[in-house]
Amino acid sequence: MAANKHPTTPRQRGPELEADYNRNPSLGYEPTAEVGFIRCLDHGYPTPLARWHCHDEYELHLITATSGKAFVGDWIGPFQPGNLVLTGPRLPHNWVTMDAPPGGVAERDLVIQFLHGPIEAGAQHIAELRDMLPLLERAKHGIEFFGMLRTAQEHWHRVKANRGLARLAAFCAFMAELSQCTDYRLLSNAQLQSVDSDAQQDQINVILNRITENIAEPLAASELAQELGMTESRFSRFFRRATGNTFTDFVNHVRVTRACQLLMESDHFIADIGFEVGFNNLANFNRRFLDIRGMTPSEYRRQAASRFGVKA
């Protein structure tokens, strides 16, 4: 059979799961036997490591050269040197360079990977480690930090240069700075803020489950307020404090986020996706999607195809 002369985007939809067995030191990984739960990685571009993938570890990822498109979960945006992102476990990601010189670049990425378990276990006995937990919770959605190129490079090299307790100390110093950083953004729309009590946390979780599990069904704030024994105005204040969004904006964000997943992982018609996630007509779907994502659903699908590092 003749070879296909017109390669197309691969039919792969989900991210490749990265595991220890395919972490080859020749690609820039530290040998697993030589490190603990904190692993450093550096590599250039192009590289087999630049692919749509996920893993069980958190990943702190610094770009030092080139620019292009970053893909973190359902988020798509530009990157350039200084782009610093912390991704949580199993959150898929890829950075696709679009301006690499003909010979590529020797260093594009400085990476630290680490596991959640040791930090969570340590925090039960070491109060200081608990300061890291809110940062890790936000990382489930991906966090982009700003203005930290030089600082992040210095921290990365200190972690890389050390082993044992000295590496842990250098890593904690880096995490402490990130935990205190206020110049960042979350790369996902649905992120809970603080609430006043466990009872309120339970209430908001029930509401969020209703929204996400019945995404296409009409759901009025007045109906939820009545179920919770609140006036509609009190419910609106409660919901905004808990989620950072009005009820209507939050529902639209959740629907658009689900639409992004379907646009990336299926061949369904765009109009059908809009109806599937709860928009009553294509024009409304396009308008809300553009407001939230800054591009149309068709443009999002086209750009999402390049998360594999090939043209759509």
N, C-alpha and C positions, 0 to 999 in steps of 0.2 A: 504494500500500500504506500502511495506517495506521501511524503511528509507534508503536513499542513503549512502552506507558505504564508498564511495569514493568521498568526497566533492571536488569540483573543484573551480577554480577562479570564483567569481560571475560574472554574465553577465552584471552587472552594468558597464557602460562605462564612464559616466560623473561624476563630483564631486558632493557630497552631499552639498546642500546649508545650511549653519548654520544660524540660526536666533535667536532672543531673546527668543522665546518660548521654545527652547531646551537648553538654557544655565542654567543648574542646578547648584546651589551653592555647592551641594554635590560633584560635579566633579571638583571643584576648582575655579569656577567663583565667582566674587564679585556680590552680588545681584544688579540687574539693578536699583532698586529704590535708592540705596545708592551711586551711582557714576554718573558722568557726561558723557562727550564724551570720556573720557580716562578710560579704564577698564584694570585691572591687572588680570592675571590668572596664577596659578601654578599647576602642576600636575605631578604624577609619571608615571610609565609604568609597566605593560600594563594599558590601559585606553580606554574607549569608544571614547575619544576625538582624539585618534590617528587613523585617517581615512582619506581617500582621500576626501577633502572637500574644500569649499571656503566660503567667506562671504563678506559683503559689506564694512567691515572695513579694514584698513591697519593692518598688524600684524607684530610686532617686536618679534622675536622668538629666545630665547637663550637656547641652550642645555647645561645642567650642568652635565649629567651622561650618560653613555652607548655610543655605536657607532652603525652605521648601514648605511642605504641608505636614502638619502633625495630626495624628489620628489617635484619640484617647477615648475609648468607649464609643459613644455616639457623637462625640465632639470632633469637629474639623476646624483647623485654624492654621495660620502661618507660623513658622518658626524661623529664628535666626540665631547667630551666636549669642549666648547668654540665656537661652531658653532653658529654664529649670523647672522640671515637673516631677512630682511625687505621685506614683500610681499605686493603688492598693492591690491586694491579692486577686488574681484572676480577672483584673480589669484589662481588656485587650488594648494594644497600642502599637503604633509604628510611626517612625519619622522618615518621610520620603524626600530626599534631597532633589532639588530641581535645577541647581546651578553648579553641579560638580565639574571641575576641570577634566579634560580628557583622561588624565592619569589618576583621577580620584584624589582623595586627601588621606594622609596618614593618620590623622586624629580628628574625629568628629564628635565622639561620644565619651563622656566620663560618667560611669554608672556605679552606684552602690545598690546591692540587693541584700535584703535582710528579712528574716522570718518574724512572724507575729508572736508565736508561742513563747519564746524565751523572754520577750519584753512583757507580755501579759503575766507570765508566771513570776517574773522578777518584781513586777509592780505590786503583787500581793504582799510582798515583804519589804520592798524598798520604796518608801514614799516618794522619793525624788523621781523615780521612773514613771510615776503616774502623770507627771507633767507632759509626757509624750503621747498619752492616750487620746486626747482630743485631736491632735494632729493626725494620728493614724485613723481616727474615725472619719475625718474629712477626706483623707486620701482614698477612701472607697470610691469617690467621685472624680479623683484626679485633682491635683492642686498645681497651679502654675504660679511660681514666685517671680517677682520682678526686681531688676536692678542688683542681682547678686552674682554676676559672672566672676569677678575677681575673688570675692569672698568664697564662693562655692568651689572654685578651682583650688584655693589654698586649703580648704577643709578636705577636699577629696584627696589631695596629695598627702596630707597628714595621715588620713586613714590608710591609704595605700602603703605608706612607708612603714607602718607599724604592724605588730602582731600581738596576740594575747591581750593582756589587760590594757596595754598602751593603745591598741587599736580600739578597744571598747571605749576608752576615755575620749579618743579623738572623735569617734562616731557620736557619742553622747553630746559632745560640744557642738557638733554640726546640727544634731537634732534640736538641741536647746535653742540655737539661733533661729532655726526654722519655726519652732514652736512659738517664738516671740515675734516673728515677722508678721506685720499687718498689711504689707503690700503684696497681696496675692488675689487670685480668683479661683473659684471652683469651676471645673470643666463639665459639671453636670448641673441640671436645673433644680432637681428636687433634693434639697438639703435641709434637714431639720435644724432649727435653732433651739435655744434653751426654753424650757417650760418651768412653771413654778413648783410642780409637785409630781409625784409618781402617778397620782390619779389623773392629772391633766395629760401626762405622757401617754397613759393608757387611752384616754379619750382621743387624742390626736392620732394615735396608731390605728384605732378603729376607723376613724375617718379616712385616713390614708389608704387603709386596706380596702375600704369601700370604693374609693376612687380608682385604685389600680386594678382591682379584681373585676370591676364592672365598668371598664373604661369607656365603652360605647353608649352606656345608658345615661339618659338625662338625669342629673342630680342637682337639686336646688339647695342653695344655702339655707333657705327658709325651712326646708324639710329636715335638714341635719340639725339646725338650731332647735327645732321643736323636739326632736328625739333626745337632745341633750338637756332639755329644760331651760334653754337660753332664749333671750330675745335675739332677733336677727342681727341687730347692731352689736350686741355683746359677742355673739358668735363670730362676727366679722373681725372684731378686735382680737379675740382669742386666736383665731386661725392665723391672722397676719403675724401676731407675735410668735407663734409656734413655727411657722414655715417661712416667714419673710416675704410672703406673697398674699395678695388677695385670693379669695376662694376661686374666682373665675380664672385669674391668671395661673394659679397653680394647676387647675384642671387642664387648661390649655397646654401648659408645659408638660404635664404627664402624657397627654395625648400626642403631642409632637414628639416627645422622646420615644414613645412606642412606635410612632410612624417612622422615625429614623431607623429603628431596629428592623422594621419590615422592609424599608427601602434598601437597607444594606444586605439583608439576608434572604430576600425573596424576589421573584419576578412578577409579583402582583401589579396590576395596573395602578397608577397613582391615584386615580379617582376611587378605586375599590379600597385602597389603603385608607384614604381619608374617611370613607364611610365606616370602615372597620374600627377606627379609633374614635369615632363619635362625632365627626363633623358632618353637618347635614347637607353640605353641597361643596363642590370642588373649589369654587371661588373663595368661600370662607376658609377652607383648608389651606389653600395657597396663601391667603392673606395672613393667617395666624402663623403659618410655618415661616413665612418671610419675616414677620415681626420678631419671632423668637430666635431663628437661626441665621438671619441675615442673607438668606438665599432661598430660592424656590425648591420644592421637593425634587423636581427633575434635575436641578443643578446639584443638589445634595447627593442624589443617587450617582450622578456622573462623577463627582469628586470622590465619593466613597469608594468607587471602583479602584481608585489609585492607591488605596491603603495596602494593596498587594505589591506596590512598587512597579506596576506596569500601567500602560495607558488603557483607558476604557475603550 
